[in-house]
Amino acid sequence: MLKEDEGQSRSIAAVERAMDVLLHFGRTDQPDLGVTEIATALGLTKAAVHRILTALRSRELITVDPSTRRYALGHAAVALGRAYLARTDVRAMAAPELKHLSARTNETATLSLRRGDTRLYVDQVVPDQELRLEVSLGIPFALNAGASSKAFLAFLPDFEVETYLERHPLKAMTDRTIIDPAKLRKDLAGIRRRGYATSLGERQPGAASVAAPIFDHDARVVAVISLAGPALRFRPEATPTATTDLLESAARISAQLGYRPS
C-alpha cells in the first residue's frame, strides 16, 4: 500500500511539473523557448524538461523547430485557448466589477459592447441614491459621443477611425458633442495616452462619465466599462480615485480574457 501511494505521489508530481512547463509558455513574452531557459526558470533539470517536452509534443501541445531546437505552443494548446475564449462571457466577468465600482463610488457602473459602427449598454449597476443616472440597455449609440463610445473608437486602428469618420458625418447630440473631425482626432489621441475617456454632457445633457477599454488576448477592445453620474456631483477629472478604480477593474477583466500589456 505504501509503495502504491508513493507511485501515485510521483505521478502527481510529474503531472504538476508538466503543467508548470506548459503554463510557462503561456506566461512568457518570448515566442519560443529553449530547454535550458525552461529548466532555469522552473528550477528543473534539463533532462526532466526534455522528458516533459517530449511528452507534450506527443499530444501536439508543444512544437519544436528542428533547426533551432526551440519550443513553442502547439496546435492542441492553441485549440484549448480558443475553446476557453469561445466560452467566455464578458458580461459575467464584468458583473462583480460593476458591483464593486458602484459600491466604491456610489455612482452608476456600466458595461458596453460594440455592434458594428455603434455601441450599446448591456449591463449596469445603479447606486441607491435619489439623484442618480440610469442608462437604457440595448439602444445603439454612435461611437463619437460620450466616454464609452470614445473609448471604443480611440483604440481602433487609425484606418478604422478614418473609415468610420468617412461613413458617419459627426452630428451633435448636445451642445458639447465634438463635431469637428480634427478636434475628435486630438481627443482620441489623448484617450489613447491616458488609457481612459471622459465626457461631460457630450451625449446626454447633465451627465458625466469616465470609461476604460477591456482588451482580449489579441489586444482588441471587446468591451468598455464606465462610471457615470449627474454632472452636478460626479466630475471624473476631479475624482482620480474613481478613475483608478475603473482602470483596475478593466485590467482585471482584460487579464481574464488573456490580455497582457506590452
GIUR-V633625 format. One record per backbone hydrogen bond with DSSP energy under -0.5 kcal/mol. NH is the residue of the N-H (numbers start at 0). CO is the residue of the C=O. Records with the same first field share a line. If there is no record, write none. Layout:
BEGIN
NH=CO / CO
END
This chain:
BEGIN
4=0
5=1
6=2
7=3
8=4
9=5
10=6
11=7
12=8
13=9
14=10
15=11
16=12
17=13
18=14
19=15
20=16
21=17
22=18
23=19
24=20
25=21
26=22
27=23
32=70
37=33
38=34
39=35
40=36
41=37
42=38
43=38
48=44
49=45
50=46
51=47
52=48
53=49
54=50
55=51
56=52
57=53
58=54 / 55
59=56
60=55
61=55
62=71
64=69
65=63
68=64
69=64
70=32
71=62
73=60
75=59
76=59
77=73
78=74
79=75
80=76
81=77
82=78
83=79
84=80
85=81
86=82 / 83
87=84
89=87
92=88
93=89
94=90
95=91
96=92
97=93
98=94
99=95
100=96
101=97
102=98
103=99
104=100
105=101
107=227
108=124
109=225
110=122
111=223
112=119
114=117
117=114
118=140
119=112
120=135
121=110
122=110
124=108
128=126
131=129
136=134
137=120
138=135
139=137
140=118
142=116
144=141
149=145
150=146
151=147 / 148
152=148
153=149
154=150 / 151
155=152
159=156
160=156
161=157
162=158
163=159
164=160
165=161
166=162
167=163
168=166
175=200
176=173
178=176
180=178
183=179
184=180
185=181
186=182
187=183
188=184
189=185
190=186
191=187
192=188
193=189
194=190
195=190
196=210
198=208
200=206
206=203
207=228
208=198
209=226
210=196
211=224
213=222
215=219
216=256
218=215
221=213 / 219
222=213
223=111
224=211
225=109
226=209
227=107
228=207
230=205
232=229
233=229
234=232
237=234
238=234 / 235
241=238
242=238
243=239
244=240
245=241
246=242
247=243
248=244
249=245
250=246
251=247
252=248
253=249
254=250
255=251
256=252
257=254
258=253
END
